[in-house]
Amino acid sequence: MQSSFRNYINGRWETGVTTAISENPSDLGSPVGEYARADAAQTDAAIRAASQASAAWAFTTPQRRADVLDQIGSEILARKDELGDLLAREEGKTLAESIGEAARAGNIFKFFAGEALRATGEKFASVRPGIEVDVTREPIGVIGIIAPWNFPLAIPAWKIAPALAYGNTVVFKPAELVPACGWALSEIISRAGLPAGAFNLVNGSGRQVGQAIVDSPLVDGISFTGSQATGAQLLKTAVERGAKVQLEMGGKNPLVVLADADLDQAVECAVQGAFFSTGQRCTASSRLIVESTAYDAFVAKLRERTRALKVGHALGRGIEIGPVASRAQLEQNLGYIEIGRHEGAELVVGGATVECATPGHYMAPALFLGEPQHRIAREEIFGPVAVVIRADDADHALALANDTPYGLCAGVCTRSLKQATHFKRHLQAGMVMVNLPTAGVDYHVPFGGRKASSHGPREQGRYAAEFYTTVKTAYTHA
Ligand code: TXE
């Protein structure tokens, strides 16, 4: 077990105030490592360092920022197998999924290396004589990054890379379940040529480290991904003190299957969207809304495909579904299985824990037949649990899809161009998929939702500049 996962503050590796163990959910007997946990005072030190480094980093050349980000991206890509192995051990997604995520993180840094060079502005003619107007973007200052555990490399990457590319400094707090991934990413960043203080890592609890970031008047912007409850509470505090906030808080994403869909393709979309990454994706398809005439055939095919999914050790050969990331999440999932049964939904396959060669948080993906008002069809479970809902026709399916407080992603399976166009236009979500799983997005285009799923500007792609920069309008009298 590795025990050197320290915090990185003002260009130095620092021991924490306490330590904690990071578990391997595939094998509880082989923990990943022991890591340093900061408290509020150590977090404040990191924030002060970021604040002091702010002016210097904001005025570096685009070339320097591009070089730093490109180096980080290149190293992540060169080490994607090793980083993927670490991710699989710590979070529990399969090795193939984990290597894919590591590569994605590398590509994100490469993309924002390019963005650092593409900084542009606009020149306007003034309404007054002899005056020119320039509109440019500037960094906002210190960014607090509060990350979740389900994408422990990619989500920090899609927050850290734009923050640094646009000239901000960073205080990064990984989720408690995945300190080793946060550390591995930070270790690469620490060797990329940033000035001391421009990037800081503080592992620790949300209550202490996270709250210190949210409360600090030196933190100008907070980018958060996590639960609705934490996001809503964070927003109140941060807005009160005038900080800029970007929140991504999950979903209850519908996948609509219309009667004319290619059923094999629709089943594949459903299985991938609902169960891959053990269902622990904010974009997971947890509501499968099927038009009545296709319902029986779809359910029969999906039941068999779900039953055949191979659950096991994240590093195991041929494994399709790794363990649930933590005991607490497993208990939450199993709790919802009971809720579903109690509400009268029919569990057609899965839903129980699975014994494997190594002790871990294994669970068979669960498929329910339910009603739109069931809690399992309304609340984010964040596990491999999906509910099929019958729709009378396409209009009814659309209404059911939009009947949710969330609005992150929504999908439709159909062969009809007319229906695809109609659903793309009318699904109330930040992202819409046609004949694709709701989970699985590109890294160079905007990511984010509507309604209770998100708050603030979009993440990723060049739209990330909306959050990580502020606009300056300059008037010059020649
Ligand atoms: O989330 P939290 P958890 C959902 C999912 C899951 C549930 C709980 O339903 O079962 O949330 O997961 C930090 N001030 N999602 O407990 O608590 C925390 O340390 C500042 C959906 O992991 O929201 C972590 O770094 N920060 C989801 C981050 O917030 C605080 C991804 C998220 O933790 C804080 C993850 C505080 N007071 C969970 N309290 C998605 N949308 O993808 C906690 N944190």
Residues whose N, C-alpha, C, O or C-beta is under 5 A from the ligand:
A	BS01	TXE	I146 A147 P148 W149 K173 P174 A175 E176 G204 S205 G206 R207 G210 Q211 T225 G226 S227 T230 E248 M249 G250 R281 C282 E380 I381 F382
